[in-house]
């Protein structure tokens, strides 16, 4: 997380409020949180003891302190896909995760027009964004905000994928060279590019814009 001056925070809040208004037009809830701690408190106010929780491979979910807070609370049913060791256990975990009360992720990019831009390889994360869990919470640092969908895809190609490739050791061109090659490598992370421009289900998708730089 990068600390910023009050001038930057004030500007970010104005940007966030503009994005929130656009999200509302798309039937997606938007919320502003000046800090990660504020975001954690806000989201937990929506949740109930005993709720089931799952998440995608989100660095923001960890960096913001959200995962630690939910773990430490001890009152939620945490559905961690990495604990399923066998094929049968993985299938059972998937069924549980698709019916979870809460799914947490970030966005690879969020346009000022209120569109969510995401890529995925196996598409576990995007599957749960699009359908299944009762509530989806996207935690987004202000570094994720871009001008439009084209800028969002460019951000994914130049920033998101090279960093994630380095973290996950995909042996894709973006790991080996640091530059996107529009590849079809065995571990390609750009198998699906999804733009979410509207939600049919009121209250299902909630975006929390956080006044920090978080994730990739």
Helices and strands as residue ranges (DSSP letters): H 6-25, E 29-33, H 36-46, E 52-55, H 59-63, H 66-73, E 77-78, G 81-83, H 87-98, E 102-105, E 109-111, E 116-120, H 124-130, E 135-141, G 142-144, E 145-146, H 149-155, I 156-160, H 161-168, H 173-176, E 192-196, E 205-210
